Amino acid sequence: MRYLSLLTAVGFAAFNVACQTPSDASANLSSEASVGTEAALAPAMDRAQLLEDLRILAADDMEGRLVATAGSERARAYIISRFEQIGLEAIGESFESTFEFGRPNGWSPTTTGTNIIARLRGTGDSSRVMVISAHYDHMGMRGGEIWNGADDNASGVAGLLATAASFAAAPPQHDIIFVAFDAEEHGLQGAEAFVANPPVPLETITFNLNLDMLAMSQERILWAVGTYHYPFLIPIVDAVAARSNVNLPMGYDEPTEERGADWTHATDSGEFHAVGIPFIYLGVDYHPHYHEPTDIYENMTLDFFQDASETVIDFARESDRQLDRIGEASGR
């Protein structure tokens, strides 16, 4: 998470909620907190499976999931096996989509990363598509220690898998692309490659819900980032917040000179925003285990993580219900 922090040490960001009010454009979206029929039919989230996915992806044998390593390959194999178990389909011949990027650190002139892309078809006839994303890479091994990346971002991938399972059980109205990005920690490389060469026409991608760090918050706060840029999304955040078991404030998306206080381009959703695709990024604040070898399963706030993941699923379902309105409000 938060590529910016790799370039400079970032202290804990101040707890500032960006107070916002809906603009006129938000009138295009319903603020009703009604739950659609498909949500009512969906089974409850498998909380045990969620924790198992987190534990496995953050285990020592994944070796920190650094891009282009054996640990990354093992994580990728696990995610693909879970996509297949859930019933998602590949777009094309494989779930894997490789890309190359240059790294300025001198390790190699180019590195091959691998995104994992799957689709679940919707029940309606709209051409609009939602992308739900989370990066699966982390920082590997340093100084003989494994940087497991439980919160960053095994948690986001586990939340993505739980969301995919929910939609597989009660299908969405629109097609959803689920993507686990690689090389986020090296400058959002996987997301950049995806946007540059999308598996569906870019103009059909209407909204990105990005998950990055869901598992560690003593204060039970899950931030919704993006409404400063897309105020017509505020009613969706409000509706989900009203029925969530976690706190869901909006903020960390206004331009500022304070380093680390604007997360707009700090994670993969920034690449969608760069091409005009509305996004909401859900994630926790900085904490003492962030980008430390102590970011391990045992240090996570697991009850919060489970509740936050249920909120993610609710947010995804609300976004699916409202996707055509999002497209109308954004001109997509």
Long-range contacts (C-beta under 8 A, 24 or more apart in sequence): 1-135, 1-152, 1-153, 1-156, 1-184, 1-212, 1-213, 1-266, 1-267, 1-283, 1-290, 2-212, 2-260, 2-263, 2-266, 2-267, 3-184, 3-185, 3-186, 3-187, 3-188, 3-266, 3-267, 4-259, 4-260, 4-265, 4-266, 5-260, 5-266, 5-290, 5-291, 6-185, 6-186, 6-291, 8-259, 10-259, 10-260, 10-286, 11-260, 11-286, 12-285, 12-286, 12-287, 13-252, 13-260, 13-261, 13-285, 13-286, 14-258, 14-261, 15-285, 16-251, 16-252, 16-261, 17-249, 17-250, 17-251, 18-228, 18-250, 18-251, 18-252, 18-253, 18-254, 20-227, 20-228, 20-231, 20-234, 20-250, 21-234, 22-231, 22-232, 22-234, 22-235, 23-231, 23-232, 25-231, 25-232, 25-329, 26-231, 26-232, 26-233, 26-234, 26-235, 26-329, 28-232, 28-325, 28-328, 28-329, 29-232, 29-233, 29-235, 29-236, 29-322, 29-325, 29-326, 29-329, 30-235, 30-239, 30-322, 30-325, 31-235, 31-238, 31-239, 32-239, 33-239, 33-240, 33-242, 33-243, 35-243, 35-317, 36-317, 36-321, 38-170, 38-171, 38-172, 38-173, 38-317, 39-170, 39-314, 39-317, 41-169, 41-170, 42-166, 42-167, 42-169, 42-170, 42-317, 43-166, 43-169, 43-170, 45-162, 45-165, 45-166, 45-306, 45-309, 45-310, 45-313, 46-162, 46-165, 47-306, 49-161, 49-162, 49-165, 50-158, 50-159, 50-161, 50-162, 50-305, 50-306, 50-309, 51-158, 51-302, 51-305, 51-306, 53-82, 53-154, 53-157, 53-158, 53-161, 53-162, 54-150, 54-154, 54-155, 54-158, 54-215, 54-297, 54-300, 54-305, 55-297, 57-136, 57-154, 57-157, 57-158, 58-148, 58-149, 58-150, 58-154, 58-295, 58-296, 58-297, 59-148, 59-297, 60-146, 60-148, 62-148, 63-140, 63-141, 63-146, 64-138, 64-139, 64-140, 64-141, 64-146, 64-147, 64-148, 64-149, 65-136, 65-137, 65-138, 65-140, 65-149, 65-154, 66-137, 66-138, 66-139, 66-140, 66-141, 67-111, 67-113, 67-137, 67-182, 67-183, 67-185, 67-186, 67-189, 68-111, 68-112, 68-113, 69-140, 71-140, 72-114, 72-136, 72-137, 72-182, 75-136, 76-114, 76-116, 76-136, 76-180, 79-116, 79-136, 79-157, 79-161, 79-180, 80-116, 82-161, 83-116, 83-118, 83-161, 83-164, 83-178, 86-161, 86-164, 86-165, 86-168, 87-120, 87-168, 88-118, 88-119, 88-120, 88-164, 88-168, 88-178, 89-118, 89-119, 89-120, 89-121, 90-117, 90-118, 90-119, 91-117, 91-118, 91-119, 91-177, 91-199, 91-200, 92-199, 97-193, 97-194, 97-197, 97-199, 99-189, 99-190, 99-193, 99-197, 101-183, 101-186, 101-187, 101-189, 101-192, 101-193, 103-186, 111-183, 111-186, 113-137, 113-182, 113-183, 113-186, 113-189, 113-190, 113-193, 114-182, 115-179, 115-180, 115-181, 115-182, 115-190, 115-193, 115-194, 116-179, 116-180, 116-182, 117-177, 117-178, 117-179, 117-194, 117-199, 118-164, 118-177, 118-178, 118-179, 119-175, 119-176, 119-177, 119-178, 119-199, 120-164, 120-167, 120-168, 120-171, 120-172, 120-175, 120-176, 120-178, 121-171, 121-175, 122-171, 122-172, 122-173, 122-174, 122-175, 122-176, 122-320, 123-171, 123-172, 123-173, 124-173, 124-174, 126-173, 126-174, 126-323, 126-324, 127-204, 128-174, 128-204, 128-206, 128-323, 128-324, 128-327, 128-332, 129-174, 129-175, 129-176, 129-177, 129-200, 129-204, 129-205, 129-206, 130-172, 130-174, 130-175, 130-176, 130-177, 130-205, 130-206, 130-207, 130-208, 130-209, 130-316, 130-319, 130-320, 130-323, 131-176, 131-177, 131-178, 131-179, 131-205, 131-207, 131-208, 131-209, 131-272, 132-160, 132-163, 132-164, 132-176, 132-177, 132-178, 132-179, 132-208, 132-209, 132-210, 132-211, 132-316, 133-160, 133-178, 133-179, 133-180, 133-181, 133-191, 133-208, 133-209, 133-210, 133-211, 133-268, 133-269, 134-159, 134-160, 134-180, 134-181, 134-210, 134-211, 134-212, 135-180, 135-181, 135-182, 135-183, 135-184, 135-185, 135-190, 135-191, 135-212, 135-267, 135-268, 136-180, 136-181, 136-182, 137-181, 137-182, 137-183, 137-184, 137-185, 137-186, 137-190, 138-185, 139-185, 139-291, 142-293, 145-293, 146-293, 147-291, 147-292, 147-293, 147-295, 148-293, 148-295, 148-296, 148-297, 149-295, 150-215, 150-216, 150-289, 150-295, 150-296, 150-297, 150-299, 150-300, 151-213, 151-214, 151-215, 151-216, 151-284, 151-287, 151-289, 151-290, 151-295, 151-300, 152-212, 152-213, 152-290, 152-291, 152-295, 153-184, 153-211, 153-212, 153-213, 154-215, 155-211, 155-213, 155-214, 155-215, 155-216, 155-300, 155-305, 156-211, 156-212, 156-213, 156-214, 156-283, 157-211, 158-214, 158-309, 159-211, 159-214, 159-308, 159-309, 159-312, 160-211, 162-309, 162-312, 162-313, 163-309, 163-312, 163-313, 163-316, 166-313, 166-316, 166-317, 167-316, 167-317, 167-320, 172-317, 172-320, 173-320, 173-321, 173-323, 174-206, 174-320, 174-323, 175-200, 176-316, 176-320, 177-205, 181-268, 184-212, 184-267, 184-268, 188-265, 188-267, 188-268, 188-270, 188-271, 190-268, 191-268, 191-269, 191-270, 191-271, 191-272, 192-271, 194-271, 195-271, 195-272, 195-274, 195-275, 195-277, 202-275, 202-277, 203-332, 205-272, 205-277, 205-332, 206-277, 206-278, 206-323, 206-326, 206-327, 206-330, 206-332, 207-277, 207-278, 207-279, 207-280, 207-319, 207-323, 207-326, 207-327, 208-269, 208-272, 208-277, 208-278, 208-279, 208-280, 209-279, 209-280, 209-282, 209-312, 209-315, 209-316, 209-319, 210-267, 210-268, 210-269, 210-272, 210-279, 210-280, 210-281, 210-282, 211-281, 211-282, 211-283, 211-312, 212-267, 212-268, 212-281, 212-282, 212-283, 213-283, 213-284, 213-290, 214-282, 214-283, 214-284, 214-305, 214-308, 214-309, 214-312, 215-284, 215-300, 215-301, 215-302, 215-304, 215-305, 215-308, 216-284, 216-287, 216-289, 216-295, 216-299, 216-300, 216-301, 216-304, 216-305, 217-246, 217-284, 217-285, 217-287, 217-301, 217-304, 217-308, 218-287, 218-301, 219-247, 220-246, 220-247, 220-301, 220-304, 220-307, 221-246, 221-247, 221-249, 221-284, 221-285, 222-246, 222-247, 222-248, 222-282, 222-283, 222-284, 222-308, 222-311, 223-248, 223-249, 223-250, 223-251, 223-252, 223-263, 223-281, 223-282, 223-283, 223-284, 223-285, 224-248, 224-249, 224-250, 224-251, 224-280, 224-281, 224-282, 224-315, 225-250, 225-251, 225-252, 225-253, 225-263, 225-264, 225-269, 225-280, 225-281, 225-282, 225-283, 226-253, 226-264, 226-269, 226-273, 226-278, 226-279, 226-280, 226-281, 227-253, 227-280, 228-253, 228-254, 228-264, 229-253, 229-264, 229-273, 229-278, 230-278, 230-279, 230-280, 230-329, 230-330, 232-278, 232-326, 232-329, 232-330, 233-278, 233-280, 233-326, 236-280, 236-315, 236-318, 236-319, 236-322, 237-280, 237-315, 239-318, 240-311, 240-314, 240-315, 240-318, 243-314, 244-307, 244-310, 244-311, 244-314, 245-307, 245-310, 245-311, 246-304, 246-307, 246-308, 246-311, 248-311, 260-286, 276-330, 276-332, 277-332, 278-326, 278-330, 278-332, 280-315, 280-319, 282-308, 282-311, 282-312, 282-315, 284-308
